[in-house]
Amino acid sequence: MSGEDRYETIGVAGAGAFGTALALAAARAGRRVLLWARDEATVASLREHREAPRLPGARLPEAIEPVADVAALRPVEALILAVPTQALGSVCALLAPALPHGLPAISAAKGIEQGSRRFTTQIIAEALPQAVPAVLSGPSFAADIAHGLPTALTLACADGGLARMLAEALNSSTLRLYHSDDPRGVEIGGAAKNVLAIAAGIAIGLRLGESARAALVARGFAELRRFGEAHGARPETLMGLSGLGDVVLSCATTQSRNFAYGEALGRGKTPAEAAGGKLAEGAFTASVLVEMARARAIEMPIAEAVAAVIAGTAGVRDVVAELLARPVRAEHRT
């Protein structure tokens, strides 16, 4: 049986912009969708207005049912977890009593948990032990997905056959899904590129020019590859949609929250001011990425510079000067 013939009911946990966009994508793929949020007022508004506040013009079809009761998720055959990485464990624990054994649980978060240093599939495996962890990532903005603009993502699971079936179930004429059995590579690409996007934003905020941004992106991607390969990611995964593809998108425009956050830092705003009340996952990931890199003696000077700026231990101009003062070396030295 193909994925198109299974997974008729999809759950989406998290009714923010990205969760709602993925619910719309699943509905376009012909699925019934239960869109869960813990805030009853949010659910009531979605039911009444059939439109997400952060996605103006994107109407919720009848196939999407907003729900606030955890028990309402019992019928789902697969679950997409579209919540921030730092909240993923608590949300999984909250949902666990309602979810069946063997349920595919797909993380749409892009980060690494602070303190525990867990990747998103590890968080799911521990907080939702009855589920089969998977991850969905790639170059995408919520508004593009919500409005049916062409987008391509990668869905990965250790069980490659399950990844293929899930991709088939969620694939549509506007959302092209590729499948992979390298979830670690996919989640590392999504997490590390956010830190790189902050660095690119800082360069633009400082008005260093497009050449400086290009150099930072290229050298930052080399850091991402070193980190990924040291943690078991496949090189071809890092060169794919969820690695290089996401880097290209996130480092190019202020539509990326992480890039916009970095640009604000470059203009002299404090980390709190730069956030502006919006979530930039890279701001949480930078320090733990550096911790994990140091633990394995992986050289990541750009990630370290970003982490230092966010921690307030260095100024943006100081870290740029330090990066430019690094010794001359062969480009492809590992």
Contacts in CASP RR format, 6 or more apart in sequence:
PFRMAT RR
TARGET T0000
AUTHOR 0000-0000-0000
METHOD contacts of the structure
MODEL  1
MSGEDRYETIGVAGAGAFGTALALAAARAGRRVLLWARDEATVASLREHR
EAPRLPGARLPEAIEPVADVAALRPVEALILAVPTQALGSVCALLAPALP
HGLPAISAAKGIEQGSRRFTTQIIAEALPQAVPAVLSGPSFAADIAHGLP
TALTLACADGGLARMLAEALNSSTLRLYHSDDPRGVEIGGAAKNVLAIAA
GIAIGLRLGESARAALVARGFAELRRFGEAHGARPETLMGLSGLGDVVLS
CATTQSRNFAYGEALGRGKTPAEAAGGKLAEGAFTASVLVEMARARAIEM
PIAEAVAAVIAGTAGVRDVVAELLARPVRAEHRT
2 165 0 8 1.000
2 168 0 8 1.000
3 164 0 8 1.000
3 165 0 8 1.000
3 166 0 8 1.000
3 168 0 8 1.000
3 169 0 8 1.000
4 168 0 8 1.000
4 169 0 8 1.000
6 77 0 8 1.000
6 165 0 8 1.000
6 169 0 8 1.000
7 31 0 8 1.000
7 77 0 8 1.000
7 78 0 8 1.000
7 104 0 8 1.000
7 165 0 8 1.000
7 166 0 8 1.000
7 169 0 8 1.000
7 170 0 8 1.000
8 31 0 8 1.000
8 32 0 8 1.000
8 77 0 8 1.000
9 31 0 8 1.000
9 32 0 8 1.000
9 33 0 8 1.000
9 34 0 8 1.000
9 75 0 8 1.000
9 76 0 8 1.000
9 77 0 8 1.000
10 23 0 8 1.000
10 26 0 8 1.000
10 31 0 8 1.000
10 32 0 8 1.000
10 33 0 8 1.000
10 34 0 8 1.000
10 76 0 8 1.000
10 77 0 8 1.000
10 78 0 8 1.000
10 79 0 8 1.000
10 80 0 8 1.000
10 169 0 8 1.000
10 170 0 8 1.000
11 23 0 8 1.000
11 26 0 8 1.000
11 33 0 8 1.000
11 34 0 8 1.000
11 35 0 8 1.000
11 36 0 8 1.000
11 73 0 8 1.000
11 76 0 8 1.000
11 78 0 8 1.000
11 79 0 8 1.000
11 80 0 8 1.000
12 19 0 8 1.000
12 20 0 8 1.000
12 22 0 8 1.000
12 23 0 8 1.000
12 26 0 8 1.000
12 33 0 8 1.000
12 34 0 8 1.000
12 35 0 8 1.000
12 36 0 8 1.000
12 79 0 8 1.000
12 80 0 8 1.000
12 82 0 8 1.000
13 36 0 8 1.000
13 73 0 8 1.000
13 79 0 8 1.000
13 80 0 8 1.000
13 81 0 8 1.000
13 82 0 8 1.000
13 83 0 8 1.000
13 91 0 8 1.000
13 95 0 8 1.000
14 35 0 8 1.000
14 36 0 8 1.000
14 37 0 8 1.000
14 81 0 8 1.000
14 82 0 8 1.000
14 83 0 8 1.000
14 91 0 8 1.000
15 23 0 8 1.000
15 35 0 8 1.000
15 36 0 8 1.000
15 37 0 8 1.000
15 42 0 8 1.000
15 43 0 8 1.000
15 46 0 8 1.000
15 52 0 8 1.000
15 66 0 8 1.000
16 37 0 8 1.000
16 52 0 8 1.000
16 54 0 8 1.000
16 82 0 8 1.000
16 142 0 8 1.000
17 52 0 8 1.000
17 54 0 8 1.000
17 55 0 8 1.000
17 142 0 8 1.000
17 143 0 8 1.000
17 146 0 8 1.000
18 82 0 8 1.000
18 108 0 8 1.000
18 142 0 8 1.000
18 145 0 8 1.000
19 35 0 8 1.000
19 80 0 8 1.000
19 82 0 8 1.000
19 108 0 8 1.000
19 142 0 8 1.000
20 35 0 8 1.000
20 46 0 8 1.000
20 52 0 8 1.000
20 54 0 8 1.000
20 55 0 8 1.000
20 58 0 8 1.000
20 60 0 8 1.000
20 142 0 8 1.000
20 146 0 8 1.000
21 55 0 8 1.000
21 58 0 8 1.000
21 142 0 8 1.000
21 143 0 8 1.000
21 145 0 8 1.000
21 146 0 8 1.000
22 80 0 8 1.000
22 82 0 8 1.000
22 108 0 8 1.000
22 136 0 8 1.000
22 145 0 8 1.000
23 33 0 8 1.000
23 35 0 8 1.000
23 60 0 8 1.000
23 64 0 8 1.000
24 58 0 8 1.000
24 60 0 8 1.000
24 61 0 8 1.000
24 64 0 8 1.000
24 145 0 8 1.000
24 146 0 8 1.000
24 148 0 8 1.000
25 145 0 8 1.000
25 148 0 8 1.000
25 170 0 8 1.000
25 172 0 8 1.000
25 174 0 8 1.000
25 175 0 8 1.000
26 33 0 8 1.000
26 80 0 8 1.000
26 170 0 8 1.000
27 33 0 8 1.000
27 61 0 8 1.000
27 63 0 8 1.000
27 64 0 8 1.000
28 148 0 8 1.000
28 172 0 8 1.000
28 173 0 8 1.000
28 174 0 8 1.000
28 175 0 8 1.000
29 169 0 8 1.000
29 170 0 8 1.000
29 171 0 8 1.000
29 172 0 8 1.000
29 175 0 8 1.000
30 63 0 8 1.000
30 172 0 8 1.000
31 63 0 8 1.000
31 169 0 8 1.000
31 170 0 8 1.000
32 63 0 8 1.000
32 65 0 8 1.000
33 63 0 8 1.000
33 64 0 8 1.000
33 65 0 8 1.000
34 65 0 8 1.000
34 67 0 8 1.000
34 72 0 8 1.000
34 73 0 8 1.000
34 75 0 8 1.000
34 76 0 8 1.000
35 46 0 8 1.000
35 60 0 8 1.000
35 64 0 8 1.000
35 65 0 8 1.000
35 66 0 8 1.000
35 67 0 8 1.000
36 66 0 8 1.000
36 67 0 8 1.000
36 68 0 8 1.000
36 70 0 8 1.000
36 72 0 8 1.000
36 73 0 8 1.000
36 95 0 8 1.000
37 43 0 8 1.000
37 46 0 8 1.000
37 66 0 8 1.000
37 68 0 8 1.000
38 68 0 8 1.000
38 91 0 8 1.000
38 94 0 8 1.000
39 68 0 8 1.000
40 68 0 8 1.000
42 66 0 8 1.000
42 68 0 8 1.000
43 66 0 8 1.000
43 67 0 8 1.000
43 68 0 8 1.000
45 53 0 8 1.000
46 52 0 8 1.000
46 60 0 8 1.000
46 66 0 8 1.000
47 66 0 8 1.000
50 59 0 8 1.000
50 60 0 8 1.000
51 57 0 8 1.000
51 58 0 8 1.000
51 59 0 8 1.000
51 60 0 8 1.000
52 58 0 8 1.000
52 60 0 8 1.000
52 146 0 8 1.000
54 142 0 8 1.000
55 142 0 8 1.000
55 143 0 8 1.000
55 146 0 8 1.000
57 147 0 8 1.000
58 143 0 8 1.000
58 146 0 8 1.000
58 147 0 8 1.000
60 66 0 8 1.000
67 73 0 8 1.000
70 94 0 8 1.000
70 95 0 8 1.000
70 97 0 8 1.000
70 98 0 8 1.000
71 98 0 8 1.000
72 98 0 8 1.000
73 79 0 8 1.000
73 95 0 8 1.000
73 98 0 8 1.000
73 99 0 8 1.000
74 98 0 8 1.000
74 99 0 8 1.000
74 100 0 8 1.000
76 99 0 8 1.000
76 103 0 8 1.000
77 103 0 8 1.000
77 104 0 8 1.000
78 103 0 8 1.000
78 104 0 8 1.000
78 105 0 8 1.000
78 106 0 8 1.000
78 166 0 8 1.000
78 169 0 8 1.000
79 95 0 8 1.000
79 99 0 8 1.000
79 103 0 8 1.000
79 104 0 8 1.000
79 105 0 8 1.000
79 106 0 8 1.000
79 131 0 8 1.000
80 106 0 8 1.000
80 108 0 8 1.000
80 136 0 8 1.000
81 88 0 8 1.000
81 91 0 8 1.000
81 92 0 8 1.000
81 105 0 8 1.000
81 106 0 8 1.000
81 107 0 8 1.000
81 108 0 8 1.000
81 109 0 8 1.000
81 124 0 8 1.000
82 108 0 8 1.000
82 109 0 8 1.000
83 91 0 8 1.000
83 109 0 8 1.000
84 109 0 8 1.000
84 279 0 8 1.000
84 281 0 8 1.000
85 109 0 8 1.000
85 110 0 8 1.000
85 111 0 8 1.000
85 112 0 8 1.000
85 113 0 8 1.000
85 120 0 8 1.000
85 123 0 8 1.000
85 191 0 8 1.000
85 281 0 8 1.000
85 284 0 8 1.000
85 285 0 8 1.000
86 113 0 8 1.000
86 114 0 8 1.000
86 284 0 8 1.000
88 107 0 8 1.000
88 109 0 8 1.000
88 113 0 8 1.000
88 120 0 8 1.000
88 123 0 8 1.000
88 124 0 8 1.000
88 127 0 8 1.000
89 113 0 8 1.000
89 123 0 8 1.000
89 124 0 8 1.000
89 127 0 8 1.000
90 127 0 8 1.000
92 105 0 8 1.000
92 123 0 8 1.000
92 124 0 8 1.000
92 127 0 8 1.000
92 128 0 8 1.000
92 131 0 8 1.000
93 127 0 8 1.000
93 128 0 8 1.000
95 128 0 8 1.000
96 127 0 8 1.000
96 128 0 8 1.000
96 129 0 8 1.000
96 130 0 8 1.000
99 105 0 8 1.000
99 128 0 8 1.000
99 130 0 8 1.000
99 131 0 8 1.000
100 130 0 8 1.000
101 130 0 8 1.000
102 130 0 8 1.000
102 131 0 8 1.000
102 132 0 8 1.000
103 130 0 8 1.000
103 131 0 8 1.000
103 132 0 8 1.000
104 131 0 8 1.000
104 132 0 8 1.000
104 134 0 8 1.000
104 157 0 8 1.000
104 162 0 8 1.000
104 166 0 8 1.000
105 124 0 8 1.000
105 128 0 8 1.000
105 131 0 8 1.000
105 132 0 8 1.000
105 133 0 8 1.000
105 134 0 8 1.000
106 134 0 8 1.000
106 135 0 8 1.000
106 136 0 8 1.000
106 155 0 8 1.000
106 166 0 8 1.000
107 120 0 8 1.000
107 121 0 8 1.000
107 123 0 8 1.000
107 124 0 8 1.000
107 133 0 8 1.000
107 134 0 8 1.000
107 135 0 8 1.000
107 136 0 8 1.000
107 187 0 8 1.000
108 135 0 8 1.000
108 136 0 8 1.000
108 137 0 8 1.000
109 120 0 8 1.000
109 281 0 8 1.000
110 137 0 8 1.000
110 187 0 8 1.000
110 189 0 8 1.000
110 190 0 8 1.000
110 191 0 8 1.000
110 193 0 8 1.000
110 194 0 8 1.000
110 246 0 8 1.000
110 281 0 8 1.000
111 119 0 8 1.000
111 120 0 8 1.000
111 187 0 8 1.000
111 190 0 8 1.000
111 191 0 8 1.000
111 194 0 8 1.000
111 281 0 8 1.000
111 282 0 8 1.000
111 284 0 8 1.000
111 285 0 8 1.000
112 118 0 8 1.000
112 119 0 8 1.000
112 191 0 8 1.000
112 285 0 8 1.000
112 288 0 8 1.000
112 289 0 8 1.000
112 292 0 8 1.000
113 119 0 8 1.000
113 120 0 8 1.000
113 123 0 8 1.000
113 288 0 8 1.000
114 284 0 8 1.000
114 287 0 8 1.000
114 288 0 8 1.000
115 288 0 8 1.000
116 123 0 8 1.000
117 288 0 8 1.000
117 291 0 8 1.000
117 292 0 8 1.000
118 126 0 8 1.000
119 184 0 8 1.000
119 187 0 8 1.000
119 188 0 8 1.000
119 191 0 8 1.000
120 133 0 8 1.000
120 135 0 8 1.000
120 187 0 8 1.000
121 133 0 8 1.000
121 134 0 8 1.000
121 135 0 8 1.000
121 183 0 8 1.000
121 184 0 8 1.000
121 187 0 8 1.000
122 133 0 8 1.000
124 131 0 8 1.000
124 133 0 8 1.000
125 131 0 8 1.000
125 133 0 8 1.000
132 157 0 8 1.000
132 159 0 8 1.000
132 162 0 8 1.000
133 157 0 8 1.000
133 158 0 8 1.000
133 183 0 8 1.000
134 155 0 8 1.000
134 156 0 8 1.000
134 157 0 8 1.000
134 162 0 8 1.000
134 163 0 8 1.000
134 166 0 8 1.000
134 183 0 8 1.000
135 155 0 8 1.000
135 156 0 8 1.000
135 157 0 8 1.000
135 183 0 8 1.000
135 186 0 8 1.000
135 187 0 8 1.000
136 153 0 8 1.000
136 154 0 8 1.000
136 155 0 8 1.000
136 156 0 8 1.000
137 153 0 8 1.000
137 154 0 8 1.000
137 156 0 8 1.000
137 186 0 8 1.000
137 187 0 8 1.000
137 189 0 8 1.000
137 190 0 8 1.000
137 241 0 8 1.000
137 242 0 8 1.000
137 243 0 8 1.000
137 246 0 8 1.000
138 152 0 8 1.000
138 153 0 8 1.000
138 154 0 8 1.000
138 186 0 8 1.000
138 190 0 8 1.000
138 241 0 8 1.000
138 242 0 8 1.000
138 243 0 8 1.000
138 245 0 8 1.000
138 246 0 8 1.000
139 151 0 8 1.000
139 152 0 8 1.000
139 153 0 8 1.000
139 241 0 8 1.000
139 245 0 8 1.000
139 246 0 8 1.000
139 248 0 8 1.000
139 249 0 8 1.000
139 250 0 8 1.000
140 151 0 8 1.000
140 153 0 8 1.000
140 249 0 8 1.000
141 249 0 8 1.000
141 255 0 8 1.000
141 256 0 8 1.000
143 255 0 8 1.000
144 151 0 8 1.000
145 151 0 8 1.000
145 175 0 8 1.000
148 174 0 8 1.000
148 175 0 8 1.000
149 174 0 8 1.000
150 174 0 8 1.000
150 176 0 8 1.000
151 174 0 8 1.000
151 175 0 8 1.000
151 176 0 8 1.000
152 175 0 8 1.000
152 176 0 8 1.000
152 177 0 8 1.000
152 178 0 8 1.000
152 241 0 8 1.000
153 175 0 8 1.000
153 176 0 8 1.000
153 177 0 8 1.000
153 178 0 8 1.000
153 241 0 8 1.000
153 242 0 8 1.000
154 177 0 8 1.000
154 178 0 8 1.000
154 179 0 8 1.000
154 180 0 8 1.000
154 186 0 8 1.000
154 237 0 8 1.000
154 240 0 8 1.000
154 241 0 8 1.000
154 242 0 8 1.000
155 163 0 8 1.000
155 166 0 8 1.000
155 167 0 8 1.000
155 170 0 8 1.000
155 177 0 8 1.000
155 178 0 8 1.000
155 179 0 8 1.000
155 180 0 8 1.000
156 163 0 8 1.000
156 179 0 8 1.000
156 180 0 8 1.000
156 181 0 8 1.000
156 182 0 8 1.000
156 183 0 8 1.000
156 185 0 8 1.000
156 186 0 8 1.000
156 187 0 8 1.000
156 237 0 8 1.000
156 242 0 8 1.000
157 163 0 8 1.000
157 166 0 8 1.000
157 179 0 8 1.000
157 180 0 8 1.000
157 181 0 8 1.000
157 183 0 8 1.000
158 181 0 8 1.000
158 183 0 8 1.000
159 181 0 8 1.000
160 179 0 8 1.000
160 180 0 8 1.000
160 181 0 8 1.000
161 179 0 8 1.000
161 181 0 8 1.000
163 179 0 8 1.000
163 180 0 8 1.000
163 181 0 8 1.000
164 179 0 8 1.000
166 179 0 8 1.000
167 177 0 8 1.000
167 178 0 8 1.000
167 179 0 8 1.000
168 177 0 8 1.000
170 177 0 8 1.000
171 177 0 8 1.000
178 241 0 8 1.000
180 186 0 8 1.000
180 237 0 8 1.000
180 242 0 8 1.000
182 233 0 8 1.000
182 234 0 8 1.000
182 237 0 8 1.000
184 228 0 8 1.000
184 231 0 8 1.000
184 232 0 8 1.000
184 233 0 8 1.000
185 228 0 8 1.000
185 231 0 8 1.000
185 232 0 8 1.000
185 233 0 8 1.000
185 234 0 8 1.000
185 237 0 8 1.000
185 238 0 8 1.000
185 242 0 8 1.000
186 237 0 8 1.000
186 242 0 8 1.000
186 243 0 8 1.000
188 224 0 8 1.000
188 227 0 8 1.000
188 228 0 8 1.000
188 231 0 8 1.000
188 233 0 8 1.000
188 238 0 8 1.000
189 224 0 8 1.000
189 228 0 8 1.000
189 233 0 8 1.000
189 237 0 8 1.000
189 238 0 8 1.000
189 242 0 8 1.000
189 243 0 8 1.000
189 246 0 8 1.000
189 247 0 8 1.000
190 242 0 8 1.000
190 243 0 8 1.000
190 246 0 8 1.000
191 281 0 8 1.000
191 282 0 8 1.000
191 285 0 8 1.000
191 289 0 8 1.000
192 223 0 8 1.000
192 224 0 8 1.000
192 227 0 8 1.000
192 228 0 8 1.000
192 285 0 8 1.000
192 289 0 8 1.000
192 303 0 8 1.000
193 224 0 8 1.000
193 243 0 8 1.000
193 246 0 8 1.000
193 247 0 8 1.000
193 250 0 8 1.000
193 251 0 8 1.000
194 250 0 8 1.000
194 258 0 8 1.000
194 280 0 8 1.000
194 281 0 8 1.000
194 282 0 8 1.000
194 285 0 8 1.000
195 258 0 8 1.000
195 282 0 8 1.000
195 285 0 8 1.000
195 286 0 8 1.000
195 289 0 8 1.000
195 302 0 8 1.000
195 303 0 8 1.000
195 306 0 8 1.000
195 307 0 8 1.000
196 216 0 8 1.000
196 217 0 8 1.000
196 220 0 8 1.000
196 221 0 8 1.000
196 223 0 8 1.000
196 224 0 8 1.000
196 247 0 8 1.000
196 250 0 8 1.000
196 251 0 8 1.000
196 302 0 8 1.000
196 303 0 8 1.000
197 247 0 8 1.000
197 250 0 8 1.000
197 251 0 8 1.000
197 256 0 8 1.000
197 258 0 8 1.000
197 259 0 8 1.000
197 262 0 8 1.000
197 282 0 8 1.000
198 258 0 8 1.000
198 259 0 8 1.000
198 261 0 8 1.000
198 262 0 8 1.000
198 265 0 8 1.000
198 280 0 8 1.000
198 282 0 8 1.000
198 283 0 8 1.000
198 286 0 8 1.000
198 306 0 8 1.000
198 310 0 8 1.000
199 216 0 8 1.000
199 220 0 8 1.000
199 262 0 8 1.000
199 302 0 8 1.000
199 303 0 8 1.000
199 305 0 8 1.000
199 306 0 8 1.000
200 213 0 8 1.000
200 216 0 8 1.000
200 217 0 8 1.000
200 250 0 8 1.000
200 251 0 8 1.000
200 252 0 8 1.000
200 259 0 8 1.000
200 262 0 8 1.000
201 213 0 8 1.000
201 251 0 8 1.000
201 259 0 8 1.000
201 260 0 8 1.000
201 261 0 8 1.000
201 262 0 8 1.000
201 263 0 8 1.000
201 265 0 8 1.000
201 266 0 8 1.000
202 262 0 8 1.000
202 263 0 8 1.000
202 265 0 8 1.000
202 266 0 8 1.000
202 306 0 8 1.000
202 309 0 8 1.000
202 316 0 8 1.000
202 320 0 8 1.000
203 209 0 8 1.000
203 212 0 8 1.000
203 213 0 8 1.000
203 216 0 8 1.000
203 320 0 8 1.000
204 213 0 8 1.000
204 259 0 8 1.000
204 263 0 8 1.000
204 266 0 8 1.000
205 262 0 8 1.000
205 263 0 8 1.000
205 264 0 8 1.000
205 265 0 8 1.000
205 266 0 8 1.000
205 267 0 8 1.000
206 266 0 8 1.000
206 267 0 8 1.000
206 316 0 8 1.000
206 317 0 8 1.000
206 320 0 8 1.000
208 320 0 8 1.000
213 251 0 8 1.000
216 302 0 8 1.000
217 247 0 8 1.000
217 251 0 8 1.000
219 302 0 8 1.000
220 302 0 8 1.000
220 303 0 8 1.000
221 244 0 8 1.000
221 247 0 8 1.000
223 298 0 8 1.000
223 299 0 8 1.000
223 300 0 8 1.000
223 301 0 8 1.000
223 302 0 8 1.000
223 303 0 8 1.000
224 238 0 8 1.000
224 243 0 8 1.000
224 247 0 8 1.000
225 235 0 8 1.000
225 238 0 8 1.000
226 298 0 8 1.000
226 299 0 8 1.000
226 300 0 8 1.000
226 334 0 8 1.000
227 289 0 8 1.000
227 292 0 8 1.000
227 293 0 8 1.000
227 298 0 8 1.000
227 300 0 8 1.000
228 238 0 8 1.000
229 235 0 8 1.000
229 238 0 8 1.000
230 296 0 8 1.000
230 298 0 8 1.000
231 292 0 8 1.000
231 296 0 8 1.000
237 243 0 8 1.000
238 244 0 8 1.000
249 256 0 8 1.000
250 256 0 8 1.000
250 258 0 8 1.000
250 259 0 8 1.000
251 259 0 8 1.000
252 259 0 8 1.000
253 259 0 8 1.000
254 260 0 8 1.000
254 263 0 8 1.000
257 278 0 8 1.000
257 279 0 8 1.000
257 280 0 8 1.000
257 281 0 8 1.000
258 280 0 8 1.000
258 281 0 8 1.000
258 282 0 8 1.000
258 283 0 8 1.000
260 278 0 8 1.000
260 280 0 8 1.000
261 274 0 8 1.000
261 275 0 8 1.000
261 278 0 8 1.000
261 280 0 8 1.000
261 282 0 8 1.000
261 283 0 8 1.000
262 274 0 8 1.000
262 280 0 8 1.000
264 273 0 8 1.000
264 274 0 8 1.000
264 276 0 8 1.000
265 271 0 8 1.000
265 274 0 8 1.000
265 309 0 8 1.000
265 310 0 8 1.000
265 316 0 8 1.000
266 316 0 8 1.000
268 316 0 8 1.000
271 283 0 8 1.000
271 309 0 8 1.000
271 310 0 8 1.000
271 312 0 8 1.000
274 280 0 8 1.000
275 283 0 8 1.000
283 310 0 8 1.000
286 303 0 8 1.000
286 306 0 8 1.000
286 307 0 8 1.000
286 310 0 8 1.000
287 307 0 8 1.000
287 310 0 8 1.000
287 311 0 8 1.000
289 300 0 8 1.000
289 303 0 8 1.000
289 307 0 8 1.000
290 300 0 8 1.000
290 303 0 8 1.000
290 304 0 8 1.000
290 307 0 8 1.000
293 299 0 8 1.000
293 300 0 8 1.000
293 303 0 8 1.000
293 304 0 8 1.000
301 323 0 8 1.000
301 326 0 8 1.000
302 323 0 8 1.000
305 314 0 8 1.000
305 319 0 8 1.000
305 320 0 8 1.000
305 322 0 8 1.000
305 323 0 8 1.000
306 319 0 8 1.000
308 314 0 8 1.000
308 315 0 8 1.000
308 319 0 8 1.000
309 315 0 8 1.000
309 316 0 8 1.000
309 319 0 8 1.000
314 322 0 8 1.000
END
